Amino acid sequence: MTFAAFSSPLRQRLLTLGLAALGTAVFWLADLPLPFLFGPMSACLIAALLGAPLKGFGQVSVGARTILGVAVGASITPALFAQLPAMAASVALVPLYIALIGLIGVPFFRRVWGFDAPTAYYSAMPGGLQDMVIFGTAAGGNPRALALIHGTRILIIVTLAPVFLTLVNGAGLTNPIGAPAASLPPQELGLMVAAAFIGWKGGERIGLFGASILGPLIVTAALSLTDLIHTRPPREAILFAQFFIGCGIGVQFTGITLAEIRKVVAAGVAYVMLLAVLAALFTVVVTALGLGHPVEAFLAFSPGGQAEMTVLAIVTGADLGFVITHHLTRILLVILGAPIVARLITKRRPGA
């Protein structure tokens, strides 16, 4: 198959957009779950594996994530703060969860798959994809391997988590994701747009990690707590965010080679299986101790991306506050530890 006509970035983005729209339409017409997430993800993944020259949407995709930040921020109410003491015990399990992931994951990538030390460590840590690639590259890791391993992790978890939720926990994926834009007060829509943009760009300006989600989350939470916002973003905005998140997951595999599939992707797949066992163990513990309901516990300890888990929490009707509190704790601990580990690896490298 030849794609010679798609040599410019603009044409590559148009190709990506067309394929993503086609995938969405197919999933919609076939009445498959989450068509605006799984449709573009599947279409872009298949095209990438076939060698199509896909290209992500840059700041548009980043901007789409701000919508999820606003959605989470809108769920932060005085009632949530009243629930925080009840979450403390399960949140306290997150550092143990990360420590076990490191103890299992680093030797797994280092000894079983033969990756160098920085690539092994940053492949094992379940932080944000972009964050782990940036920190891992700075520490001397392989950026392409890191991107593919974390892309594989997110792809498999996003694909299998809904199956587990529906078959094992009996959760539906049909919870209303938001009211139509036309039914929301114009002033609240305006505040949401302002919160998304100010939180995103302001967060970037001060160096906030995950600024596209955390910045809007913080600003919207302030508006929610001061009784200025009473609902999450409209349905159309959530679907827009799902679409570009799905595209981003699939596009991650553009340009993949057979050698990368055999080693890097295979390592990522095998590692996800280990993570799934560990996540299931913590889900059982949290549920058995009465620290959380099964669906919330599963989503809280699923090592997927923050944006993807937010989408699943919304469509299952899970407690967004519970799920995101755990994910923010996990990502915060991983991010804070990343520079420390990078320095240790750099010091040891000459004699490694």
Steps between C-alpha positions, in 0.01 A plus 500: 500500500635840403427835664720719278227762467512569875848647530411832661397538867167655397409206277610255766274670754211500252557128442504440874183704548321319218593156631401594854162630379448181300580288804257701710225456241557124479485458877193727520308315226596161646377618843836417658597651837668840525508567123667842543788341693539150358407593142786743435738297716436181303508664159824689570663195658421277202615765255823557695576128501442496124760774459277802448682832560271626775564815698356622828313826542745677728346775710147398399548162666657662806212746514249215487642367825412828673135399467561202725680723748193721513276192540698379800524848650123540479463184711708651783237630738479551876341155516818350352716658769275340757583162342880546505553346847318188380737480200816538709549128562474401133713796387765386751528178298615690188868538610513125572344437159768709326781337700383151398473610138861620511628185674332282238522717190860620499657150525243378247608749233870486598559126532224338295495741205850644518420872513755743643445633854328834422274346235409217738413732788295751301326219311394343829366815666127561432520876456373710213623391158655834408650551846669160504639549149640843590655392831623170356664667203672752729635210704643332188213265419368405157215744418349285227489191724352702786229647277404160359498323837282763665284525189450123515416520872233763446362331186450163670360641824256730318390205284466236773381710795148549357477125433597424860263764636202368305560124530639479855351800678184532296563869440337668204676735261187703435502753782406844362831677441351847516204713407477651149674836470172669410352407839781650712509860624711711262688660788611161630615394153702820480656435840593145393671625184688761702598244765627260233716758324626690805569181693683340205718792397548627852603153610753477217640839590578397859627155397206301641531133402201379299402865452236425235297300753611619842490872419135498385418261785632744762330807350168320450513356852531854633197605297306195618585556866390864472165392352563648154498169310247226568544257212774339295574587134229428244463169325646632175820611674551163671455321165751742341752409772437128452557531126842661525612275787410199285694646206803563721516140621489358149740753345760405762576188293576685176821382335528186710732229366480122526805499729326746733188284507703191587693659786358832618127443449528139615672619817225756552227239456666258743549778753135605482406145598715535813348839577152357454565236766636760739212740434250218553665413832469857628143521371411188701673635810328840481162337442543233769599761759197710412716792386325538164242351268626245241462726193665802666778283649572340162516834320705660780775236480493435125840620374358681201536861401326763709296629205391152392397399852303823532303409188425152634400640840256737329337238274461247784360757740782433747593744775733735311641645821604158633654382172691819420628549856679165474633567149627844593678350799659230282612740228622760750718244679639363174573849362666620822718190512599513133768774523652338810532164326633672187787652701579165663505324163719772347754472785519123467512482120879517450547189708181326399 
